Amino acid sequence: MVNLKEIKESFLHLLFPHVCSGCGSDIISRENMLCMQCIAQMPETNFHLYTNNPVEKIFGGRLSIVNATAQYYFTKESLMQHLMHQIKYRGNTELGRQLGRLIGKDLQQTDRFNDVNALIPLPLFPAKEKRRGYNQATILCEGIAEVMNKEILKDVIVRTQHTETQTKKGRVERWQNMEGKFELINPEKTKNKHVLLVDDVITTGATLEACGLEILRASDTKLSIATLCFASR
């Protein structure tokens, strides 16, 4: 018996090739951006499973958090760097959503994030977001929200100033570069809530720390943090 759906999908694939964002393989379903082989090669940290993990240690004594995690290890010239580049600079938002769904699935494996009420994407400076066309942290939140069925709060906190690149700065310099760069504009939206602050990568944690401190100015707010990648220095 002729499968019309398979014939249609094969025809569409000839016209509009759908390949893996990681390796370029065409052995991939149309609803995914990564093949199973690339997903298996992505270096998971499993930080979500235990307390006092390397991400939580970054904020120890500096930021009052409930829990924190990062999904994958980031290294230069790696698959994760390639994927991050596609999300941030090549407009591959569907890849970002799939990676967000992978984060959400792992967060559901532990009860440490069960009582999170809402997601907050780390904000970009408005002019930068307009130029890029989207905020990659928001895209990750959309994927997480699909799995965890959580609200995304996009208008709670804003980045008030453009900041120069943090790449070559140490922790102290990064903190000084970010101090006072965020403003809490709707504190009532996080009142009595446990919010999860989401970003694409954490290195020294200075940006997330500055944003988190501003979020915690709202009364009765608890804060956790999740990022796609962990880049150790």
Secondary structure, 3 states (H helix, E strand, C coil): CCCHHHHHHHHHHHHCCCCCCCCCCCCCCCCCCCCHHHHHHCCECCHHHCCCCHHHHHHCCCCCCCCEEEEEECCCCCHHHHHHHHHHHCCCHHHHHHHHHHHHHHHCCCHHHCCCCEEEECCCCHHHHHHHCCCHHHHHHHHHHHHHCCEECCCCEEECCCCCCCCCCCHHHHHHHHCCCEEECCHHHCCCCEEEEEEEEECCCHHHHHHHHHHCCCCCCEEEEEEEEECCC
